[in-house]
């Protein structure tokens, strides 16, 4: 059986792979209300400041702060009530010395006023007179013009994955449509004579297709559009035909199984025939997933993943997701969420190889614990039971119980 020529470290393999991909994100304009999770294709600039007028953050009385100097419960200040600020309107009066106006949260500060006294720090002394029992400083309980964003300020950079807060910000500025990157289409081909559709009644020796669905969910969750090409038998010409079709119709192609060095595994040969430069990496020094294939065919990424479900999903997180993000133009500031935790047991590792281990997070009195879930790479419920993965670096001989680790959430 032929051996892998060279096992590259994961980071080196990824850099070599991404550098060979032609990635110019395509864009479309969609309704902002439908843009949650999409990636901005261009920066967004504020057309005007927010707030666009000075307004109160509390219910109370708009005042000149100097008129409240020294006021307290034992020696209150007394101000004349000259009106009430209309909600959603512009007050038609101004505040002069020793005057105040009733104002409600969000109301526009009248001319002359520079602060607001909270209503609980006041009481009505007599008709049209308010007793102020607490002094306020200039700007207290007030949002100033441009305090949130200034006119012309870049409020959302290009390459930002839109969250609920960004959706709200766009709406606050009147952007009811937004330019976003088009979702890359990712073709998924599952291979193997033993692999059957999930709805099939299977015989001994057969297994149901898992990878199409786990990878499809991962792709969709990271901004791609999965396209299933079904299950391909272990026949070279059929594999060639299906991968060629997927490459012509999609932006990325993922083939599961057929990536090892056995005689019946055709993926590497097929990728080399799809376009230039072909296979860039065949074998990554990582567990699980050593027989990973990374290829670029005429500018498009074609990835051969191991057939075992755990290996396929872990490796897809390391190599498929970064390609999707590159095609979306996702900012390099993107951070994979993790939880710091304390390892519960010793974990052995081979020096020079990067290992990824599934763990459960346990909440204890001492803090979060990372408890490994041991299982072979064809056992999908090893990952289904896990909260995340921990990384054992290639330069380590393993990790010790009690050591602090980062659990990368799944």
C-alpha positions as CSV (number, residue, x, y, z in Angstrom):
1,X,0.0,0.0,0.0
2,X,1.5,3.4,-0.9
3,X,2.4,5.8,1.9
4,X,1.6,9.5,2.2
5,X,4.6,11.4,0.8
6,X,4.5,14.2,3.5
7,X,2.3,15.0,6.4
8,X,2.1,18.7,6.8
9,X,1.2,20.5,10.1
10,X,-2.4,21.7,10.0
11,X,-1.6,25.4,10.0
12,X,1.0,25.0,7.2
13,X,-1.5,22.9,5.2
14,X,-4.2,25.5,5.6
15,X,-2.0,28.4,4.6
16,X,-0.8,26.6,1.5
17,X,-4.4,25.7,0.6
18,X,-6.0,29.1,1.1
19,X,-3.2,30.9,-0.8
20,X,-4.0,28.9,-3.9
21,X,-7.8,29.7,-3.9
22,X,-9.1,32.6,-6.1
23,X,-11.6,34.3,-3.8
24,X,-13.4,37.4,-4.8
25,X,-16.7,37.4,-2.9
26,X,-19.8,37.9,-5.0
27,X,-22.4,40.2,-3.6
28,X,-26.2,40.7,-3.5
29,X,-28.5,43.2,-1.9
30,X,-31.1,41.8,0.4
31,X,-33.6,43.1,3.0
32,X,-31.9,43.8,6.3
33,X,-34.6,41.9,8.1
34,X,-33.4,38.8,6.3
35,X,-29.7,39.4,6.8
36,X,-29.1,37.7,10.2
37,X,-25.9,35.6,9.9
38,X,-25.0,37.0,6.5
39,X,-21.6,38.7,5.8
40,X,-21.4,42.3,4.7
41,X,-19.9,42.8,1.3
42,X,-19.0,46.4,1.8
43,X,-18.6,48.8,4.8
44,X,-21.5,50.7,6.2
45,X,-21.1,54.4,7.0
46,X,-23.5,56.4,9.2
47,X,-25.4,59.0,7.0
48,X,-26.1,61.1,10.2
49,X,-25.2,61.0,13.9
50,X,-26.9,58.8,16.4
51,X,-28.6,60.1,18.4
52,X,-29.4,62.9,16.0
53,X,-30.7,65.0,18.9
54,X,-30.0,65.2,22.6
55,X,-32.4,63.1,24.5
56,X,-33.1,61.8,28.0
57,X,-32.4,58.3,29.2
58,X,-34.8,58.5,32.1
59,X,-38.2,59.8,33.2
60,X,-37.8,63.1,35.0
61,X,-37.3,66.8,34.7
62,X,-35.1,68.6,32.2
63,X,-33.1,71.3,34.0
64,X,-30.1,73.6,33.8
65,X,-27.6,71.6,36.0
66,X,-26.4,74.9,37.6
67,X,-29.8,75.3,39.2
68,X,-29.5,72.1,41.1
69,X,-26.1,72.8,42.6
70,X,-26.1,71.8,46.3
71,X,-29.6,70.4,46.2
72,X,-30.4,67.6,48.6
73,X,-33.2,66.1,50.7
74,X,-32.5,68.4,53.6
75,X,-32.1,71.5,51.3
76,X,-33.9,71.0,48.0
77,X,-33.9,73.4,45.1
78,X,-37.2,74.7,43.8
79,X,-37.8,75.1,40.1
80,X,-40.8,76.4,38.1
81,X,-42.5,73.9,35.8
82,X,-42.8,75.5,32.4
83,X,-44.2,72.5,30.3
84,X,-44.0,68.9,29.2
85,X,-41.8,67.6,26.4
86,X,-44.1,65.9,23.8
87,X,-42.9,62.3,22.9
88,X,-41.8,62.2,19.3
89,X,-42.0,65.9,18.9
90,X,-39.8,69.1,19.3
91,X,-40.5,71.1,22.5
92,X,-41.7,74.6,21.6
93,X,-40.2,76.2,24.7
94,X,-36.8,76.6,26.2
95,X,-35.5,76.2,29.8
96,X,-34.3,79.4,31.5
97,X,-32.8,79.9,34.9
98,X,-34.8,78.3,37.8
99,X,-37.1,76.5,35.3
100,X,-37.7,72.8,34.5
101,X,-39.9,70.7,32.2
102,X,-41.4,67.2,32.6
103,X,-39.7,64.8,30.2
104,X,-40.1,61.1,29.4
105,X,-37.5,58.5,28.5
106,X,-36.3,59.1,24.9
107,X,-37.7,62.7,24.8
108,X,-35.8,65.5,23.1
109,X,-34.0,67.8,25.5
110,X,-35.4,71.4,25.4
111,X,-33.2,74.2,24.4
112,X,-31.4,75.6,27.5
113,X,-31.5,72.3,29.4
114,X,-28.2,70.4,29.9
115,X,-29.3,67.6,32.3
116,X,-32.2,65.6,33.6
117,X,-33.2,64.9,37.2
118,X,-34.7,61.4,37.7
119,X,-38.4,61.7,38.8
120,X,-37.7,59.6,41.9
121,X,-35.4,62.4,43.1
122,X,-38.2,65.0,42.8
123,X,-41.6,65.8,44.1
124,X,-44.3,68.4,43.4
125,X,-44.0,71.2,45.9
126,X,-47.1,73.0,44.7
127,X,-48.8,73.8,41.4
128,X,-46.2,74.5,38.7
129,X,-43.3,74.1,41.1
130,X,-41.0,71.1,41.5
131,X,-38.8,70.2,44.5
132,X,-35.4,68.9,43.4
133,X,-33.8,66.7,46.0
134,X,-30.6,65.7,44.2
135,X,-28.1,67.7,42.2
136,X,-27.1,66.7,38.7
137,X,-24.0,67.3,36.6
138,X,-23.9,68.6,33.0
139,X,-25.0,65.8,30.7
140,X,-26.3,63.5,33.4
141,X,-29.1,61.2,32.2
142,X,-28.7,62.6,28.7
143,X,-27.6,61.0,25.4
144,X,-25.7,63.6,23.4
145,X,-25.8,64.1,19.6
146,X,-23.5,61.5,18.0
147,X,-22.7,59.8,21.3
148,X,-23.5,56.4,19.7
149,X,-22.0,57.1,16.2
150,X,-20.9,60.2,14.4
151,X,-21.9,61.2,10.9
152,X,-19.7,59.5,8.3
153,X,-18.3,57.0,10.8
154,X,-17.8,53.4,9.7
155,X,-20.3,51.5,11.8
156,X,-20.0,48.0,10.3
157,X,-16.9,47.0,8.4
158,X,-16.9,44.8,5.3
159,X,-16.6,41.1,6.2
160,X,-18.8,41.3,9.3
161,X,-21.2,38.5,10.1
162,X,-24.4,40.3,11.0
163,X,-25.7,39.6,14.5
164,X,-29.0,41.0,16.1
165,X,-27.1,44.1,17.3
166,X,-25.9,44.9,13.8
167,X,-29.4,44.3,12.3
168,X,-30.8,46.8,14.9
169,X,-28.0,49.3,14.1
170,X,-28.8,49.2,10.4
171,X,-32.4,49.8,11.0
172,X,-31.7,52.7,13.4
173,X,-29.8,54.3,10.5
174,X,-32.6,53.6,8.0
175,X,-30.8,50.9,6.0
176,X,-33.6,48.6,5.1
177,X,-31.5,46.8,2.6
178,X,-27.8,45.7,2.9
179,X,-25.1,44.4,0.5
180,X,-23.9,41.0,1.6
181,X,-21.7,38.3,0.2
182,X,-23.5,35.5,-1.8
183,X,-23.4,32.2,0.1
184,X,-20.8,29.9,-1.5
185,X,-22.3,26.7,-2.8
186,X,-20.6,23.6,-1.4
187,X,-21.1,20.4,-3.2
188,X,-21.0,17.3,-1.0
189,X,-20.3,13.9,-2.5
190,X,-20.4,10.8,-0.2
191,X,-18.7,7.8,-1.6
192,X,-18.5,4.0,-0.8
193,X,-20.3,0.9,-1.9
194,X,-21.3,0.2,1.7
195,X,-22.9,3.7,2.2
196,X,-26.7,3.8,1.9
197,X,-29.3,6.6,2.2
198,X,-30.7,7.1,5.8
199,X,-34.2,6.0,4.7
200,X,-32.9,2.7,3.4
201,X,-33.2,-0.7,5.2
202,X,-29.6,-1.7,5.6
203,X,-28.1,-5.2,5.6
204,X,-25.0,-6.4,7.5
205,X,-22.0,-4.7,6.0
206,X,-23.8,-1.6,5.1
207,X,-24.0,1.8,6.9
208,X,-26.3,4.8,6.5
209,X,-24.9,8.0,5.1
210,X,-24.0,10.4,8.0
211,X,-21.5,12.7,6.4
212,X,-23.8,14.4,3.9
213,X,-26.0,15.6,6.7
214,X,-23.4,16.5,9.4
215,X,-21.3,18.4,6.8
216,X,-24.4,20.0,5.3
217,X,-25.4,21.3,8.7
218,X,-21.8,22.6,9.4
219,X,-21.7,24.3,6.0
220,X,-25.1,26.0,6.5
221,X,-24.2,27.1,10.0
222,X,-21.1,28.8,8.7
223,X,-22.7,30.7,5.9
224,X,-22.4,28.3,3.0
225,X,-25.1,26.6,0.9
226,X,-24.8,22.8,0.9
227,X,-25.6,21.0,-2.3
228,X,-25.9,17.2,-2.0
229,X,-24.8,15.0,-5.0
230,X,-25.8,11.8,-3.3
231,X,-23.7,8.7,-2.8
232,X,-21.2,7.6,-5.4
233,X,-20.0,4.0,-5.7
234,X,-16.3,3.0,-5.6
235,X,-16.0,3.4,-9.4
236,X,-13.3,5.7,-10.8
237,X,-15.3,6.9,-13.8
238,X,-18.5,7.6,-11.8
239,X,-16.5,9.6,-9.3
240,X,-14.8,11.6,-12.0
241,X,-18.1,12.4,-13.6
242,X,-19.8,13.5,-10.4
243,X,-16.9,15.6,-9.1
244,X,-16.5,17.3,-12.4
245,X,-20.2,18.2,-12.3
246,X,-20.0,19.4,-8.7
247,X,-17.0,21.5,-9.5
248,X,-18.8,23.2,-12.5
249,X,-21.9,23.9,-10.4
250,X,-20.4,24.8,-7.0
251,X,-17.8,27.1,-5.5
252,X,-16.3,24.3,-3.2
253,X,-16.4,20.5,-3.6
254,X,-16.2,18.1,-0.6
255,X,-15.8,14.4,-1.1
256,X,-16.1,12.1,1.9
257,X,-14.2,8.8,2.1
258,X,-11.8,7.8,-0.6
259,X,-9.0,9.9,0.9
260,X,-6.7,7.2,2.3
261,X,-3.9,5.5,0.5
262,X,-5.6,2.2,-0.2
263,X,-5.8,0.8,-3.7
264,X,-9.6,1.5,-4.1
265,X,-9.4,5.1,-3.0
266,X,-9.6,7.3,-6.1
267,X,-10.2,10.8,-4.7
268,X,-6.6,12.0,-5.0
269,X,-6.4,10.8,-8.6
270,X,-9.8,12.4,-9.4
271,X,-8.9,15.8,-7.9
272,X,-5.6,15.8,-9.9
273,X,-7.6,15.4,-13.1
274,X,-10.2,18.2,-12.3
275,X,-8.0,21.2,-13.0
276,X,-4.7,22.9,-12.2
277,X,-2.8,22.7,-9.9
278,X,-4.7,19.7,-8.4
279,X,-3.7,18.1,-5.2
280,X,-1.7,20.4,-2.9
281,X,-1.7,18.4,0.3
282,X,-2.3,14.7,0.8
283,X,-1.9,14.0,4.4
284,X,-2.1,16.3,7.4
285,X,-0.3,15.6,10.7
286,X,-3.5,15.7,12.8
287,X,-5.7,13.2,14.6
288,X,-8.4,12.5,13.7
289,X,-8.1,13.0,9.9
290,X,-4.6,12.2,8.7
291,X,-5.5,11.2,5.2
292,X,-7.1,14.6,4.3
293,X,-6.7,15.8,0.7
294,X,-6.6,19.5,-0.1
295,X,-6.7,20.4,-3.7
296,X,-7.4,23.5,-5.9
297,X,-8.7,23.0,-9.4
298,X,-8.7,26.0,-11.6
299,X,-9.2,28.3,-8.6
300,X,-11.9,26.2,-6.8
301,X,-11.3,24.3,-3.6
302,X,-11.8,20.5,-3.7
303,X,-11.4,18.7,-0.4
304,X,-11.2,15.0,0.3
305,X,-12.3,14.2,3.8
306,X,-12.0,10.9,5.7
307,X,-15.1,8.7,5.6
308,X,-15.3,8.3,9.4
309,X,-18.0,10.7,10.6
310,X,-16.0,12.1,13.5
311,X,-12.9,12.6,11.4
312,X,-14.9,14.2,8.6
313,X,-16.6,16.7,10.8
314,X,-13.5,17.7,12.8
315,X,-11.4,18.1,9.6
316,X,-14.3,20.0,7.9
317,X,-14.1,22.5,10.8
318,X,-10.4,22.9,10.2
319,X,-10.4,23.2,6.4
320,X,-13.8,23.6,4.9
321,X,-15.0,26.4,7.2
322,X,-12.0,28.6,6.5
323,X,-12.6,28.3,2.8
324,X,-16.2,29.3,3.2
325,X,-15.1,32.3,5.3
326,X,-12.6,33.3,2.6
327,X,-15.2,33.2,-0.1
328,X,-17.5,35.2,2.1
329,X,-14.8,37.8,2.8
330,X,-15.1,37.2,6.5
331,X,-12.9,39.5,8.5
332,X,-9.8,37.9,9.9
333,X,-10.9,39.2,13.3
334,X,-13.3,36.4,13.5
335,X,-12.7,34.4,16.7
336,X,-13.9,30.9,17.3
337,X,-15.7,30.8,20.6
338,X,-14.2,28.8,23.4
339,X,-14.6,28.2,27.1
340,X,-11.5,27.9,29.5
341,X,-11.7,24.8,31.5
342,X,-9.6,22.4,33.6
343,X,-8.8,19.0,32.2
344,X,-10.0,16.1,34.3
345,X,-7.6,13.3,33.1
346,X,-4.2,12.9,31.5
347,X,-4.2,12.8,27.7
348,X,-1.3,11.2,25.8
349,X,-0.2,12.5,22.4
350,X,2.4,11.8,19.8
351,X,5.0,14.5,19.5
352,X,4.8,16.3,16.1
353,X,1.1,15.5,15.6
354,X,-1.8,17.9,16.5
355,X,-4.6,16.1,18.2
356,X,-8.2,17.2,18.7
357,X,-10.2,15.5,21.5
358,X,-14.0,15.7,22.1
359,X,-14.9,16.8,25.6
360,X,-17.9,17.5,27.8
361,X,-18.0,20.7,29.9
362,X,-18.8,20.0,33.5
363,X,-19.8,22.9,35.8
364,X,-18.2,22.4,39.2
365,X,-17.6,24.5,42.3
366,X,-14.0,25.0,41.1
367,X,-15.1,26.2,37.7
368,X,-15.6,24.5,34.3
369,X,-14.0,21.0,33.8
370,X,-13.2,19.5,30.4
371,X,-14.0,15.8,30.6
372,X,-12.8,13.8,27.5
373,X,-15.1,11.5,25.6
374,X,-13.1,8.6,24.2
375,X,-14.2,6.9,21.1
376,X,-13.1,5.8,17.6
377,X,-13.4,8.1,14.7
378,X,-16.4,6.3,13.1
379,X,-18.6,6.8,16.2
380,X,-20.7,9.9,15.5
381,X,-22.3,10.0,19.0
382,X,-18.8,10.6,20.4
383,X,-19.3,14.1,19.0
384,X,-23.0,14.2,19.6
385,X,-22.3,13.9,23.4
386,X,-19.6,16.5,23.3
387,X,-19.8,20.3,24.0
388,X,-16.6,21.0,22.1
389,X,-13.0,20.1,21.2
390,X,-9.7,20.7,22.8
391,X,-6.4,20.9,20.9
392,X,-3.2,19.2,21.9
393,X,-0.4,21.1,20.1
394,X,2.0,19.2,17.9
395,X,5.0,20.2,20.2
396,X,3.4,18.6,23.3
397,X,3.7,15.0,24.5
398,X,0.1,15.3,25.8
399,X,-1.8,17.2,28.5
400,X,-1.9,16.6,32.2
401,X,-4.9,16.3,34.5
402,X,-5.6,19.7,36.0
403,X,-4.1,21.6,33.1
404,X,-6.0,24.6,31.8
405,X,-7.3,24.2,28.3
406,X,-9.6,26.0,25.9
407,X,-12.7,24.1,24.8
408,X,-13.6,25.2,21.3
409,X,-17.4,25.1,21.2
410,X,-19.1,23.0,18.5
